[in-house]
Amino acid sequence: MKAKCCKLCGRRFFSQSGRHIYCPPCAKERRRDSQNDWRKSHPDYQKKWREKYFLETKERYDDSEKTRRWLKRHPKYFQKWLKKHPEYFSKYYSVHKTYWREWRKKNRERYNEYKRKYMRK
């Protein structure tokens, strides 16, 4: 670690890598200023980005409503699919089953403890 002088304010600071030329507060302020300058010189960037990337990807990936409608038109599809893919069902069902088994066990113990403390026999 080497002590250096900031080019903006002249304060001494320690640079971790030796490459820094501004102290941390000045670097933060300089970054903020340069960001603001860039935004002023490119005022419609965010709008273009939103139109180009965000809305396009939203349309592409937001198909939850389409999926719901499709499943309404094909009501037995999911049950049939689970029957054809028992490994998927068994894997996820067993995880789900053990989770709820543990949850009930834990809460049963809490309830019994509560009953012993606060309820009369």
Secondary structure, DSSP 4 states (H G I P E B T S, - for coil): -EEEE-TTT--EEEESSS---S-HHHHHHHHHHHHHHHHHHSTTHHHHHIIIIIHHHHHHH--HHHHHHHHHHSTTHHHHHHHH-HHHHHHHHHHHHHHHHHHHHHHHHHHHHHHHHH---
